Amino acid sequence: EDIFSFQDKVIGEIVAALAVNLTNGEIANLGQKETENPQAYDFVLQGMAHLLQDTEEETFNAIALFEKAIEIDPNYGRAYAGLAAANLRIVLSFWGSSAGVGWAHAWERLNVNLAKAMRAPTSLAYAVSAQLLVQQGRYDEAYDEVTRAMALAPNEPDNHISKAKIL
């Protein structure tokens, strides 16, 4: 009935069985829910899987899934962060023109969705913000944002890659 409680229980049992030491941030994040809706959560997970394919078609597939998550839960920060990440990819790759979206529209959607994601920032929101700041040449601010992302998700490989690029 409560998939998120079950998920936390399983994670706790795995951590105990493996004798893994979690950071204080990771321990604090256990049990915290970004959404109460399992379907919205599933759409975001699917969207991230598409986004990781790093192609034009898969990026647009990811956007559709993030938008479905937001339809279900309009306060779901990670869904907005996913949309921002997808639109940043469009802006940087100029894919928008081939899909009829347009660079300016993707830029606008990037900023709107990042602002919504930063209302209750997740590691992904900070990471997208850091990438955007790098593109603007604001490396000190980007470093601060990626540091925030790493505090929330210290084992997220993309955060380490972003930090290395900033340095």
LOVEXRO-391580 format. One line per 10 residues: their letters; for each residue x, y, z of C-alpha. Coordinates in steps of 0.1 Angstrom, whole numbers, plus 5000, padded with zeros to 4 digits. Example, Ala and Ser with C-alpha at 12.3 -4.5 7.8 and 13.67 -1.06 7.14 Angstrom:
BEGIN
as) 5123:4955:5078 ~ 5137:4989:5071 $
END
This chain:
BEGIN
edifsfqdkv) 5000:5000:5000 ~ 5028:5024:5007 ~ 5056:5017:4982 ~ 5078:5044:4996 ~ 5078:5029:5031 ~ 5085:4995:5016 ~ 5114:5010:4996 ~ 5129:5026:5027 ~ 5126:4993:5046 ~ 5143:4974:5018 $
igeivaalav) 5171:5000:5016 ~ 5176:4998:5054 ~ 5179:4960:5053 ~ 5203:4962:5024 ~ 5225:4987:5042 ~ 5225:4966:5073 ~ 5233:4934:5055 ~ 5262:4951:5036 ~ 5274:4969:5067 ~ 5275:5001:5046 $
nltngeianl) 5282:5034:5063 ~ 5258:5061:5051 ~ 5267:5098:5053 ~ 5246:5120:5076 ~ 5230:5135:5044 ~ 5221:5100:5031 ~ 5206:5090:5065 ~ 5186:5122:5066 ~ 5172:5116:5031 ~ 5159:5081:5040 $
gqketenpqa) 5122:5083:5045 ~ 5119:5117:5028 ~ 5095:5117:4999 ~ 5097:5141:4971 ~ 5062:5130:4960 ~ 5034:5110:4975 ~ 5024:5096:4942 ~ 5041:5064:4930 ~ 5029:5069:4894 ~ 5046:5103:4893 $
ydfvlqgmah) 5077:5088:4908 ~ 5077:5061:4882 ~ 5073:5086:4853 ~ 5103:5105:4866 ~ 5124:5073:4868 ~ 5114:5064:4833 ~ 5121:5100:4821 ~ 5156:5098:4836 ~ 5162:5065:4818 ~ 5153:5082:4785 $
llqdteeetf) 5173:5113:4793 ~ 5204:5092:4800 ~ 5203:5079:4764 ~ 5216:5113:4754 ~ 5198:5114:4720 ~ 5174:5139:4706 ~ 5145:5114:4703 ~ 5151:5101:4738 ~ 5153:5136:4753 ~ 5119:5144:4739 $
naialfekai) 5106:5111:4752 ~ 5119:5121:4786 ~ 5102:5155:4785 ~ 5068:5138:4778 ~ 5073:5116:4809 ~ 5084:5145:4832 ~ 5053:5164:4820 ~ 5031:5134:4829 ~ 5047:5134:4864 ~ 5039:5171:4868 $
eidpnygray) 5003:5166:4857 ~ 4999:5140:4885 ~ 5019:5160:4911 ~ 5024:5197:4902 ~ 5047:5201:4933 ~ 5072:5174:4923 ~ 5105:5192:4922 ~ 5125:5164:4906 ~ 5101:5163:4877 ~ 5108:5200:4871 $
aglaaanlri) 5145:5194:4875 ~ 5143:5167:4849 ~ 5125:5190:4825 ~ 5151:5216:4831 ~ 5179:5191:4824 ~ 5162:5180:4792 ~ 5158:5216:4780 ~ 5194:5224:4789 ~ 5204:5195:4767 ~ 5182:5209:4739 $
vlsfwgssag) 5197:5243:4743 ~ 5233:5230:4743 ~ 5228:5207:4713 ~ 5205:5229:4692 ~ 5181:5199:4689 ~ 5151:5222:4694 ~ 5152:5235:4659 ~ 5149:5201:4643 ~ 5119:5192:4665 ~ 5102:5226:4659 $
vgwahawerl) 5107:5237:4695 ~ 5132:5264:4689 ~ 5163:5274:4709 ~ 5145:5304:4726 ~ 5116:5283:4737 ~ 5139:5256:4751 ~ 5159:5283:4769 ~ 5127:5298:4784 ~ 5115:5263:4795 ~ 5149:5256:4810 $
nvnlakamra) 5147:5287:4832 ~ 5110:5283:4842 ~ 5114:5247:4851 ~ 5147:5252:4870 ~ 5131:5280:4890 ~ 5102:5256:4899 ~ 5127:5229:4908 ~ 5146:5252:4931 ~ 5116:5258:4953 ~ 5124:5225:4970 $
ptslayavsa) 5158:5217:4954 ~ 5170:5182:4948 ~ 5205:5171:4939 ~ 5194:5171:4903 ~ 5181:5207:4905 ~ 5215:5218:4919 ~ 5234:5198:4893 ~ 5214:5214:4864 ~ 5219:5248:4880 ~ 5256:5242:4881 $
qllvqqgryd) 5257:5231:4844 ~ 5238:5263:4835 ~ 5262:5285:4855 ~ 5292:5268:4838 ~ 5277:5277:4804 ~ 5275:5313:4816 ~ 5312:5312:4827 ~ 5302:5316:4864 ~ 5324:5289:4877 ~ 5325:5299:4914 $
eaydevtram) 5287:5298:4916 ~ 5287:5266:4896 ~ 5311:5250:4921 ~ 5288:5261:4950 ~ 5258:5245:4933 ~ 5275:5212:4925 ~ 5288:5211:4961 ~ 5251:5214:4972 ~ 5242:5186:4948 ~ 5270:5164:4962 $
alapnepdnh) 5258:5171:4998 ~ 5224:5157:4989 ~ 5237:5128:4967 ~ 5274:5121:4974 ~ 5274:5089:4955 ~ 5258:5103:4923 ~ 5286:5098:4896 ~ 5273:5127:4875 ~ 5278:5151:4904 ~ 5315:5141:4906 $
iskakil) 5319:5145:4868 ~ 5303:5179:4870 ~ 5326:5190:4898 ~ 5356:5177:4879 ~ 5346:5197:4848 ~ 5340:5229:4869 ~ 5375:5225:4885 $
END
